[in-house]
Amino acid sequence: MLRDDAIYCDSCGQKLPLSAKLAQQTLTEPEARGWGSVTAADPDGTVTVDICLACRIARARAR
C-alpha cells in the first residue's frame, strides 16, 4: 500500500523501500482481516493486498 510517499506491506505494516517488489494476493475478507489487513474489500467480497516477501513466505508456510 502506498501512503505518505512510502510503501507499506498490507499484512505486517512494515515500511519498505520504494524499490521493493511487492506481491499482490487476493484473499477472502475474513482471511485478510485475520492477517491484519485493513484494506477495503472489492465489490465481490475479496480483498487484494500488497504483501512483502517475508509475509509471502510466512503465508506459504502456514498453508
All heavy atoms as TSV, in Angstrom:
chain	resi	resn	atom	element	x	y	z
A	1	MET	N	N	0.848	-1.163	0.000
A	1	MET	CA	C	0.000	0.000	0.000
A	1	MET	C	C	0.895	1.229	0.000
A	1	MET	O	O	1.886	1.286	0.715
A	1	MET	CB	C	-0.892	-0.042	1.243
A	1	MET	CG	C	-1.465	1.275	1.598
A	1	MET	SD	S	-2.374	1.405	3.155
A	1	MET	CE	C	-2.998	-0.185	3.472
A	2	LEU	N	N	0.553	2.174	-0.793
A	2	LEU	CA	C	1.291	3.431	-0.856
A	2	LEU	C	C	0.581	4.454	0.008
A	2	LEU	O	O	-0.604	4.695	-0.157
A	2	LEU	CB	C	1.364	3.915	-2.308
A	2	LEU	CG	C	2.125	5.216	-2.555
A	2	LEU	CD1	C	3.588	5.045	-2.181
A	2	LEU	CD2	C	2.001	5.627	-4.000
A	3	ARG	N	N	1.298	4.991	0.983
A	3	ARG	CA	C	0.730	6.063	1.807
A	3	ARG	C	C	1.879	6.905	2.332
A	3	ARG	O	O	2.961	6.404	2.617
A	3	ARG	CB	C	-0.153	5.494	2.917
A	3	ARG	CG	C	0.549	5.053	4.126
A	3	ARG	CD	C	-0.421	4.642	5.237
A	3	ARG	NE	N	0.416	4.142	6.294
A	3	ARG	CZ	C	0.453	2.899	6.704
A	3	ARG	NH1	N	-0.355	2.014	6.212
A	3	ARG	NH2	N	1.299	2.536	7.638
A	4	ASP	N	N	1.637	8.178	2.430
A	4	ASP	CA	C	2.647	9.117	2.924
A	4	ASP	C	C	3.962	9.002	2.159
A	4	ASP	O	O	5.034	9.042	2.733
A	4	ASP	CB	C	2.901	8.910	4.419
A	4	ASP	CG	C	1.657	9.069	5.253
A	4	ASP	OD1	O	0.793	9.882	4.880
A	4	ASP	OD2	O	1.536	8.379	6.282
A	5	ASP	N	N	3.853	8.813	0.831
A	5	ASP	CA	C	5.031	8.703	-0.038
A	5	ASP	C	C	5.969	7.579	0.358
A	5	ASP	O	O	7.187	7.675	0.196
A	5	ASP	CB	C	5.796	10.023	-0.094
A	5	ASP	CG	C	4.992	11.118	-0.765
A	5	ASP	OD1	O	4.197	10.784	-1.671
A	5	ASP	OD2	O	5.151	12.292	-0.402
A	6	ALA	N	N	5.422	6.497	0.895
A	6	ALA	CA	C	6.207	5.311	1.232
A	6	ALA	C	C	5.348	4.085	0.934
A	6	ALA	O	O	4.130	4.172	0.853
A	6	ALA	CB	C	6.613	5.327	2.693
A	7	ILE	N	N	5.998	2.942	0.788
A	7	ILE	CA	C	5.288	1.686	0.543
A	7	ILE	C	C	5.279	0.884	1.839
A	7	ILE	O	O	6.299	0.761	2.519
A	7	ILE	CB	C	5.976	0.873	-0.569
A	7	ILE	CG1	C	5.931	1.633	-1.892
A	7	ILE	CG2	C	5.331	-0.492	-0.716
A	7	ILE	CD1	C	6.689	0.951	-3.004
A	8	TYR	N	N	4.107	0.332	2.170
A	8	TYR	CA	C	3.945	-0.491	3.365
A	8	TYR	C	C	3.320	-1.821	2.973
A	8	TYR	O	O	2.452	-1.874	2.097
A	8	TYR	CB	C	3.031	0.200	4.377
A	8	TYR	CG	C	3.622	1.448	4.965
A	8	TYR	CD1	C	3.495	2.667	4.308
A	8	TYR	CD2	C	4.319	1.419	6.161
A	8	TYR	CE1	C	4.042	3.821	4.829
A	8	TYR	CE2	C	4.869	2.576	6.689
A	8	TYR	CZ	C	4.728	3.774	6.020
A	8	TYR	OH	O	5.277	4.919	6.539
A	9	CYS	N	N	3.734	-2.873	3.643
A	9	CYS	CA	C	3.124	-4.182	3.456
A	9	CYS	C	C	1.735	-4.142	4.091
A	9	CYS	O	O	1.583	-3.690	5.228
A	9	CYS	CB	C	3.986	-5.256	4.114
A	9	CYS	SG	S	3.250	-6.897	4.094
A	10	ASP	N	N	0.703	-4.601	3.363
A	10	ASP	CA	C	-0.657	-4.607	3.894
A	10	ASP	C	C	-0.831	-5.635	5.011
A	10	ASP	O	O	-1.788	-5.561	5.762
A	10	ASP	CB	C	-1.667	-4.910	2.787
A	10	ASP	CG	C	-1.869	-3.740	1.842
A	10	ASP	OD1	O	-1.836	-2.590	2.311
A	10	ASP	OD2	O	-2.065	-3.974	0.646
A	11	SER	N	N	0.066	-6.575	5.103
A	11	SER	CA	C	-0.070	-7.615	6.116
A	11	SER	C	C	0.640	-7.241	7.411
A	11	SER	O	O	0.019	-7.190	8.464
A	11	SER	CB	C	0.484	-8.933	5.585
A	11	SER	OG	O	0.355	-9.941	6.544
A	12	CYS	N	N	1.941	-6.965	7.334
A	12	CYS	CA	C	2.704	-6.700	8.564
A	12	CYS	C	C	2.878	-5.213	8.851
A	12	CYS	O	O	3.271	-4.838	9.945
A	12	CYS	CB	C	4.070	-7.373	8.500
A	12	CYS	SG	S	5.195	-6.681	7.256
A	13	GLY	N	N	2.606	-4.366	7.863
A	13	GLY	CA	C	2.723	-2.926	8.063
A	13	GLY	C	C	4.136	-2.388	7.984
A	13	GLY	O	O	4.365	-1.205	8.213
A	14	GLN	N	N	5.083	-3.247	7.641
A	14	GLN	CA	C	6.480	-2.832	7.559
A	14	GLN	C	C	6.675	-1.804	6.447
A	14	GLN	O	O	6.159	-1.954	5.349
A	14	GLN	CB	C	7.359	-4.051	7.275
A	14	GLN	CG	C	8.814	-3.741	7.099
A	14	GLN	CD	C	9.633	-4.995	6.773
A	14	GLN	OE1	O	9.124	-6.096	6.732
A	14	GLN	NE2	N	10.898	-4.807	6.536
A	15	LYS	N	N	7.407	-0.738	6.750
A	15	LYS	CA	C	7.758	0.264	5.739
A	15	LYS	C	C	8.855	-0.311	4.871
A	15	LYS	O	O	9.849	-0.828	5.365
A	15	LYS	CB	C	8.229	1.556	6.407
A	15	LYS	CG	C	8.510	2.663	5.430
A	15	LYS	CD	C	8.899	3.945	6.133
A	15	LYS	CE	C	9.190	5.050	5.153
A	15	LYS	NZ	N	9.566	6.290	5.830
A	16	LEU	N	N	8.664	-0.224	3.568
A	16	LEU	CA	C	9.589	-0.825	2.619
A	16	LEU	C	C	10.174	0.230	1.706
A	16	LEU	O	O	9.554	1.274	1.481
A	16	LEU	CB	C	8.849	-1.874	1.779
A	16	LEU	CG	C	8.176	-2.993	2.579
A	16	LEU	CD1	C	7.208	-3.753	1.701
A	16	LEU	CD2	C	9.218	-3.913	3.159
A	17	PRO	N	N	11.353	-0.025	1.146
A	17	PRO	CA	C	11.923	0.930	0.192
A	17	PRO	C	C	11.049	1.008	-1.052
A	17	PRO	O	O	10.360	0.047	-1.402
A	17	PRO	CB	C	13.301	0.356	-0.131
A	17	PRO	CG	C	13.365	-0.994	0.457
A	17	PRO	CD	C	12.219	-1.173	1.385
A	18	LEU	N	N	11.072	2.141	-1.714
A	18	LEU	CA	C	10.246	2.324	-2.911
A	18	LEU	C	C	10.589	1.318	-4.005
A	18	LEU	O	O	9.774	1.036	-4.866
A	18	LEU	CB	C	10.375	3.750	-3.440
A	18	LEU	CG	C	9.749	4.828	-2.559
A	18	LEU	CD1	C	10.030	6.212	-3.137
A	18	LEU	CD2	C	8.254	4.620	-2.408
A	19	SER	N	N	11.781	0.761	-3.969
A	19	SER	CA	C	12.183	-0.220	-4.978
A	19	SER	C	C	11.763	-1.643	-4.611
A	19	SER	O	O	12.012	-2.571	-5.371
A	19	SER	CB	C	13.701	-0.173	-5.161
A	19	SER	OG	O	14.351	-0.509	-3.942
A	20	ALA	N	N	11.122	-1.829	-3.473
A	20	ALA	CA	C	10.725	-3.166	-3.026
A	20	ALA	C	C	9.711	-3.774	-3.979
A	20	ALA	O	O	8.843	-3.080	-4.506
A	20	ALA	CB	C	10.132	-3.107	-1.629
A	21	LYS	N	N	9.838	-5.068	-4.180
A	21	LYS	CA	C	8.891	-5.779	-5.028
A	21	LYS	C	C	7.835	-6.409	-4.133
A	21	LYS	O	O	8.134	-7.262	-3.312
A	21	LYS	CB	C	9.613	-6.843	-5.841
A	21	LYS	CG	C	10.599	-6.240	-6.788
A	21	LYS	CD	C	10.960	-7.200	-7.876
A	21	LYS	CE	C	12.066	-6.590	-8.699
A	21	LYS	NZ	N	11.755	-6.296	-10.004
A	22	LEU	N	N	6.619	-5.946	-4.304
A	22	LEU	CA	C	5.510	-6.490	-3.533
A	22	LEU	C	C	4.729	-7.459	-4.405
A	22	LEU	O	O	4.656	-7.299	-5.621
A	22	LEU	CB	C	4.577	-5.366	-3.075
A	22	LEU	CG	C	5.183	-4.330	-2.143
A	22	LEU	CD1	C	4.189	-3.210	-1.897
A	22	LEU	CD2	C	5.569	-4.968	-0.827
A	23	ALA	N	N	4.145	-8.448	-3.777
A	23	ALA	CA	C	3.271	-9.374	-4.483
A	23	ALA	C	C	1.839	-9.007	-4.153
A	23	ALA	O	O	1.541	-8.631	-3.026
A	23	ALA	CB	C	3.571	-10.797	-4.047
A	24	GLN	N	N	0.967	-9.113	-5.133
A	24	GLN	CA	C	-0.450	-8.899	-4.867
A	24	GLN	C	C	-1.091	-10.262	-4.659
A	24	GLN	O	O	-0.787	-11.218	-5.364
A	24	GLN	CB	C	-1.136	-8.186	-6.020
A	24	GLN	CG	C	-0.830	-6.732	-6.068
A	24	GLN	CD	C	-1.762	-5.994	-7.012
A	24	GLN	OE1	O	-2.265	-6.560	-7.968
A	24	GLN	NE2	N	-1.982	-4.741	-6.738
A	25	GLN	N	N	-1.949	-10.319	-3.664
A	25	GLN	CA	C	-2.649	-11.553	-3.371
A	25	GLN	C	C	-4.106	-11.230	-3.092
A	25	GLN	O	O	-4.416	-10.229	-2.454
A	25	GLN	CB	C	-2.014	-12.244	-2.165
A	25	GLN	CG	C	-2.545	-13.617	-1.911
A	25	GLN	CD	C	-1.719	-14.356	-0.876
A	25	GLN	OE1	O	-0.836	-13.794	-0.247
A	25	GLN	NE2	N	-2.006	-15.625	-0.707
A	26	THR	N	N	-4.999	-12.069	-3.584
A	26	THR	CA	C	-6.430	-11.883	-3.355
A	26	THR	C	C	-6.866	-12.870	-2.286
A	26	THR	O	O	-6.625	-14.074	-2.397
A	26	THR	CB	C	-7.228	-12.116	-4.647
A	26	THR	OG1	O	-6.742	-11.211	-5.641
A	26	THR	CG2	C	-8.700	-11.868	-4.431
A	27	LEU	N	N	-7.490	-12.348	-1.245
A	27	LEU	CA	C	-7.922	-13.158	-0.106
A	27	LEU	C	C	-9.400	-12.945	0.144
A	27	LEU	O	O	-9.976	-11.939	-0.276
A	27	LEU	CB	C	-7.158	-12.731	1.159
A	27	LEU	CG	C	-5.650	-12.654	1.088
A	27	LEU	CD1	C	-5.117	-11.969	2.328
A	27	LEU	CD2	C	-5.066	-14.033	0.962
A	28	THR	N	N	-10.004	-13.874	0.875
A	28	THR	CA	C	-11.359	-13.623	1.346
A	28	THR	C	C	-11.260	-12.535	2.407
A	28	THR	O	O	-10.204	-12.341	3.027
A	28	THR	CB	C	-11.979	-14.886	1.968
A	28	THR	OG1	O	-11.220	-15.253	3.119
A	28	THR	CG2	C	-12.026	-16.032	0.968
A	29	GLU	N	N	-12.339	-11.821	2.626
A	29	GLU	CA	C	-12.293	-10.737	3.606
A	29	GLU	C	C	-11.956	-11.239	5.010
A	29	GLU	O	O	-11.101	-10.655	5.674
A	29	GLU	CB	C	-13.598	-9.946	3.608
A	29	GLU	CG	C	-13.491	-8.681	4.438
A	29	GLU	CD	C	-14.666	-7.742	4.267
A	29	GLU	OE1	O	-15.655	-8.108	3.611
A	29	GLU	OE2	O	-14.582	-6.631	4.792
A	30	PRO	N	N	-12.540	-12.351	5.486
A	30	PRO	CA	C	-12.170	-12.835	6.827
A	30	PRO	C	C	-10.685	-13.212	6.934
A	30	PRO	O	O	-10.039	-12.951	7.944
A	30	PRO	CB	C	-13.062	-14.056	7.036
A	30	PRO	CG	C	-14.217	-13.855	6.120
A	30	PRO	CD	C	-13.667	-13.114	4.937
A	31	GLU	N	N	-10.146	-13.819	5.867
A	31	GLU	CA	C	-8.733	-14.181	5.884
A	31	GLU	C	C	-7.854	-12.934	5.926
A	31	GLU	O	O	-6.876	-12.871	6.675
A	31	GLU	CB	C	-8.385	-15.028	4.662
A	31	GLU	CG	C	-6.953	-15.534	4.668
A	31	GLU	CD	C	-6.597	-16.374	3.459
A	31	GLU	OE1	O	-7.359	-16.382	2.470
A	31	GLU	OE2	O	-5.544	-17.016	3.499
A	32	ALA	N	N	-8.205	-11.922	5.132
A	32	ALA	CA	C	-7.432	-10.676	5.114
A	32	ALA	C	C	-7.458	-10.006	6.485
A	32	ALA	O	O	-6.435	-9.523	6.972
A	32	ALA	CB	C	-7.982	-9.730	4.057
A	33	ARG	N	N	-8.618	-9.987	7.118
A	33	ARG	CA	C	-8.716	-9.375	8.454
A	33	ARG	C	C	-7.916	-10.179	9.467
A	33	ARG	O	O	-7.307	-9.628	10.371
A	33	ARG	CB	C	-10.174	-9.264	8.898
A	33	ARG	CG	C	-11.054	-8.433	7.983
A	33	ARG	CD	C	-10.534	-7.023	7.753
A	33	ARG	NE	N	-11.317	-6.370	6.703
A	33	ARG	CZ	C	-10.814	-5.926	5.572
A	33	ARG	NH1	N	-9.527	-6.024	5.323
A	33	ARG	NH2	N	-11.572	-5.344	4.666
A	34	GLY	N	N	-7.902	-11.505	9.313
A	34	GLY	CA	C	-7.125	-12.364	10.205
A	34	GLY	C	C	-5.632	-12.100	10.116
A	34	GLY	O	O	-4.903	-12.255	11.101
A	35	TRP	N	N	-5.169	-11.685	8.942
A	35	TRP	CA	C	-3.762	-11.351	8.753
A	35	TRP	C	C	-3.475	-9.899	9.126
A	35	TRP	O	O	-2.355	-9.435	9.016
A	35	TRP	CB	C	-3.339	-11.592	7.307
A	35	TRP	CG	C	-3.106	-13.036	7.003
A	35	TRP	CD1	C	-3.971	-13.903	6.415
A	35	TRP	CD2	C	-1.932	-13.793	7.289
A	35	TRP	NE1	N	-3.409	-15.143	6.313
A	35	TRP	CE2	C	-2.158	-15.110	6.843
A	35	TRP	CE3	C	-0.713	-13.493	7.887
A	35	TRP	CZ2	C	-1.204	-16.126	6.971
A	35	TRP	CZ3	C	0.230	-14.499	8.007
A	35	TRP	CH2	C	-0.017	-15.792	7.560
A	36	GLY	N	N	-4.508	-9.158	9.531
A	36	GLY	CA	C	-4.295	-7.787	9.989
A	36	GLY	C	C	-4.471	-6.715	8.938
A	36	GLY	O	O	-4.206	-5.546	9.185
A	37	SER	N	N	-4.942	-7.076	7.753
A	37	SER	CA	C	-5.124	-6.088	6.690
A	37	SER	C	C	-6.366	-5.249	6.945
A	37	SER	O	O	-7.405	-5.753	7.340
A	37	SER	CB	C	-5.252	-6.782	5.336
A	37	SER	OG	O	-5.531	-5.842	4.336
A	38	VAL	N	N	-6.245	-3.956	6.691
A	38	VAL	CA	C	-7.391	-3.045	6.808
A	38	VAL	C	C	-7.796	-2.509	5.434
A	38	VAL	O	O	-8.592	-1.586	5.341
A	38	VAL	CB	C	-7.083	-1.869	7.772
A	38	VAL	CG1	C	-6.871	-2.375	9.181
A	38	VAL	CG2	C	-5.873	-1.085	7.292
A	39	THR	N	N	-7.281	-3.111	4.368
A	39	THR	CA	C	-7.601	-2.714	3.009
A	39	THR	C	C	-9.083	-2.967	2.736
A	39	THR	O	O	-9.628	-3.991	3.141
A	39	THR	CB	C	-6.744	-3.514	2.005
A	39	THR	OG1	O	-5.365	-3.310	2.320
A	39	THR	CG2	C	-7.001	-3.080	0.579
A	40	ALA	N	N	-9.727	-2.035	2.060
A	40	ALA	CA	C	-11.157	-2.160	1.756
A	40	ALA	C	C	-11.422	-3.353	0.844
A	40	ALA	O	O	-10.608	-3.685	-0.019
A	40	ALA	CB	C	-11.655	-0.886	1.088
A	41	ALA	N	N	-12.562	-3.986	1.037
A	41	ALA	CA	C	-12.948	-5.141	0.228
A	41	ALA	C	C	-13.373	-4.694	-1.166
A	41	ALA	O	O	-13.925	-3.614	-1.352
A	41	ALA	CB	C	-14.077	-5.901	0.904
A	42	ASP	N	N	-13.121	-5.546	-2.152
A	42	ASP	CA	C	-13.570	-5.326	-3.517
A	42	ASP	C	C	-15.066	-5.639	-3.590
A	42	ASP	O	O	-15.616	-6.267	-2.674
A	42	ASP	CB	C	-12.786	-6.242	-4.475
A	42	ASP	CG	C	-11.290	-5.932	-4.477
A	42	ASP	OD1	O	-10.929	-4.756	-4.318
A	42	ASP	OD2	O	-10.496	-6.877	-4.635
A	43	PRO	N	N	-15.749	-5.219	-4.662
A	43	PRO	CA	C	-17.193	-5.472	-4.772
A	43	PRO	C	C	-17.585	-6.948	-4.662
A	43	PRO	O	O	-18.674	-7.274	-4.228
A	43	PRO	CB	C	-17.558	-4.918	-6.148
A	43	PRO	CG	C	-16.513	-3.888	-6.418
A	43	PRO	CD	C	-15.268	-4.394	-5.760
A	44	ASP	N	N	-16.678	-7.863	-5.046
A	44	ASP	CA	C	-17.006	-9.293	-4.980
A	44	ASP	C	C	-16.747	-9.907	-3.604
A	44	ASP	O	O	-16.882	-11.107	-3.412
A	44	ASP	CB	C	-16.242	-10.069	-6.054
A	44	ASP	CG	C	-14.732	-10.044	-5.859
A	44	ASP	OD1	O	-14.239	-9.364	-4.937
A	44	ASP	OD2	O	-14.036	-10.710	-6.652
A	45	GLY	N	N	-16.352	-9.083	-2.638
A	45	GLY	CA	C	-16.137	-9.563	-1.279
A	45	GLY	C	C	-14.727	-10.033	-0.986
A	45	GLY	O	O	-14.437	-10.462	0.129
A	46	THR	N	N	-13.843	-9.962	-1.964
A	46	THR	CA	C	-12.450	-10.324	-1.736
A	46	THR	C	C	-11.638	-9.075	-1.424
A	46	THR	O	O	-12.094	-7.955	-1.640
A	46	THR	CB	C	-11.842	-11.035	-2.963
A	46	THR	OG1	O	-11.881	-10.143	-4.079
A	46	THR	CG2	C	-12.579	-12.325	-3.283
A	47	VAL	N	N	-10.434	-9.284	-0.927
A	47	VAL	CA	C	-9.535	-8.175	-0.618
A	47	VAL	C	C	-8.224	-8.430	-1.350
A	47	VAL	O	O	-7.635	-9.495	-1.213
A	47	VAL	CB	C	-9.281	-8.071	0.905
A	47	VAL	CG1	C	-8.307	-6.941	1.211
A	47	VAL	CG2	C	-10.581	-7.881	1.661
A	48	THR	N	N	-7.783	-7.469	-2.149
A	48	THR	CA	C	-6.499	-7.575	-2.836
A	48	THR	C	C	-5.480	-6.799	-2.028
A	48	THR	O	O	-5.646	-5.606	-1.791
A	48	THR	CB	C	-6.590	-7.011	-4.269
A	48	THR	OG1	O	-7.614	-7.721	-4.973
A	48	THR	CG2	C	-5.269	-7.167	-5.004
A	49	VAL	N	N	-4.437	-7.510	-1.591
A	49	VAL	CA	C	-3.437	-6.905	-0.724
A	49	VAL	C	C	-2.067	-6.952	-1.387
A	49	VAL	O	O	-1.794	-7.822	-2.210
A	49	VAL	CB	C	-3.371	-7.617	0.648
A	49	VAL	CG1	C	-4.648	-7.421	1.425
A	49	VAL	CG2	C	-3.065	-9.088	0.512
A	50	ASP	N	N	-1.227	-6.002	-1.032
A	50	ASP	CA	C	0.177	-5.999	-1.423
A	50	ASP	C	C	0.951	-6.538	-0.234
A	50	ASP	O	O	0.822	-6.011	0.880
A	50	ASP	CB	C	0.661	-4.584	-1.727
A	50	ASP	CG	C	0.003	-3.980	-2.950
A	50	ASP	OD1	O	-0.198	-4.724	-3.923
A	50	ASP	OD2	O	-0.283	-2.778	-2.930
A	51	ILE	N	N	1.732	-7.595	-0.450
A	51	ILE	CA	C	2.471	-8.178	0.662
A	51	ILE	C	C	3.955	-8.244	0.342
A	51	ILE	O	O	4.354	-8.415	-0.810
A	51	ILE	CB	C	1.940	-9.571	1.037
A	51	ILE	CG1	C	1.987	-10.530	-0.145
A	51	ILE	CG2	C	0.534	-9.474	1.591
A	51	ILE	CD1	C	1.613	-11.955	0.202
A	52	CYS	N	N	4.760	-8.109	1.381
A	52	CYS	CA	C	6.216	-8.170	1.221
A	52	CYS	C	C	6.658	-9.626	1.112
A	52	CYS	O	O	5.890	-10.562	1.360
A	52	CYS	CB	C	6.904	-7.476	2.392
A	52	CYS	SG	S	6.724	-8.304	3.981
A	53	LEU	N	N	7.890	-9.828	0.767
A	53	LEU	CA	C	8.423	-11.169	0.582
A	53	LEU	C	C	8.354	-11.977	1.874
A	53	LEU	O	O	8.009	-13.161	1.858
A	53	LEU	CB	C	9.868	-11.091	0.071
A	53	LEU	CG	C	10.565	-12.419	-0.175
A	53	LEU	CD1	C	9.792	-13.246	-1.204
A	53	LEU	CD2	C	11.982	-12.193	-0.643
A	54	ALA	N	N	8.652	-11.368	3.005
A	54	ALA	CA	C	8.626	-12.089	4.283
A	54	ALA	C	C	7.212	-12.601	4.585
A	54	ALA	O	O	7.040	-13.743	5.030
A	54	ALA	CB	C	9.120	-11.194	5.409
A	55	CYS	N	N	6.209	-11.801	4.334
A	55	CYS	CA	C	4.821	-12.223	4.577
A	55	CYS	C	C	4.393	-13.286	3.577
A	55	CYS	O	O	3.651	-14.207	3.916
A	55	CYS	CB	C	3.877	-11.031	4.526
A	55	CYS	SG	S	4.051	-9.947	5.952
A	56	ARG	N	N	4.862	-13.171	2.364
A	56	ARG	CA	C	4.537	-14.179	1.357
A	56	ARG	C	C	5.096	-15.538	1.765
A	56	ARG	O	O	4.423	-16.562	1.662
A	56	ARG	CB	C	5.106	-13.745	0.014
A	56	ARG	CG	C	4.637	-14.549	-1.130
A	56	ARG	CD	C	5.096	-13.919	-2.427
A	56	ARG	NE	N	4.624	-14.696	-3.534
A	56	ARG	CZ	C	5.007	-14.523	-4.769
A	56	ARG	NH1	N	5.859	-13.578	-5.063
A	56	ARG	NH2	N	4.535	-15.284	-5.731
A	57	ILE	N	N	6.308	-15.563	2.281
A	57	ILE	CA	C	6.922	-16.797	2.751
A	57	ILE	C	C	6.166	-17.342	3.958
A	57	ILE	O	O	5.870	-18.535	4.038
A	57	ILE	CB	C	8.411	-16.561	3.083
A	57	ILE	CG1	C	9.194	-16.320	1.790
A	57	ILE	CG2	C	8.989	-17.762	3.840
A	57	ILE	CD1	C	10.604	-15.831	1.997
A	58	ALA	N	N	5.812	-16.471	4.898
A	58	ALA	CA	C	5.080	-16.899	6.098
A	58	ALA	C	C	3.730	-17.497	5.714
A	58	ALA	O	O	3.311	-18.516	6.289
A	58	ALA	CB	C	4.895	-15.725	7.043
A	59	ARG	N	N	3.038	-16.904	4.764
A	59	ARG	CA	C	1.736	-17.418	4.344
A	59	ARG	C	C	1.884	-18.763	3.655
A	59	ARG	O	O	1.056	-19.664	3.826
A	59	ARG	CB	C	1.052	-16.435	3.416
A	59	ARG	CG	C	0.551	-15.235	4.162
A	59	ARG	CD	C	-0.028	-14.214	3.228
A	59	ARG	NE	N	-0.360	-13.019	4.000
A	59	ARG	CZ	C	-1.241	-12.150	3.636
A	59	ARG	NH1	N	-1.888	-12.284	2.508
A	59	ARG	NH2	N	-1.499	-11.103	4.388
A	60	ALA	N	N	2.938	-18.921	2.864
A	60	ALA	CA	C	3.169	-20.204	2.186
A	60	ALA	C	C	3.440	-21.299	3.219
A	60	ALA	O	O	2.954	-22.411	3.089
A	60	ALA	CB	C	4.326	-20.088	1.207
A	61	ARG	N	N	4.192	-20.993	4.242
A	61	ARG	CA	C	4.482	-21.966	5.304
A	61	ARG	C	C	3.220	-22.316	6.093
A	61	ARG	O	O	3.045	-23.446	6.515
A	61	ARG	CB	C	5.542	-21.435	6.251
A	61	ARG	CG	C	6.908	-21.430	5.663
A	61	ARG	CD	C	7.941	-20.990	6.655
A	61	ARG	NE	N	9.252	-20.979	6.021
A	61	ARG	CZ	C	10.264	-20.261	6.433
A	61	ARG	NH1	N	10.146	-19.490	7.494
A	61	ARG	NH2	N	11.417	-20.301	5.785
A	62	ALA	N	N	2.350	-21.337	6.310
A	62	ALA	CA	C	1.130	-21.565	7.075
A	62	ALA	C	C	0.140	-22.463	6.319
A	62	ALA	O	O	-0.664	-23.142	6.933
A	62	ALA	CB	C	0.469	-20.237	7.418
A	63	ARG	N	N	0.235	-22.447	5.014
A	63	ARG	CA	C	-0.686	-23.280	4.219
A	63	ARG	C	C	-0.165	-24.666	4.187
A	63	ARG	O	O	-0.684	-25.641	4.098
A	63	ARG	CB	C	-0.808	-22.732	2.804
A	63	ARG	CG	C	-1.554	-21.437	2.809
A	63	ARG	CD	C	-1.750	-20.920	1.441
A	63	ARG	NE	N	-2.430	-19.643	1.554
A	63	ARG	CZ	C	-3.015	-19.054	0.561
A	63	ARG	NH1	N	-3.007	-19.580	-0.607
A	63	ARG	NH2	N	-3.607	-17.912	0.750
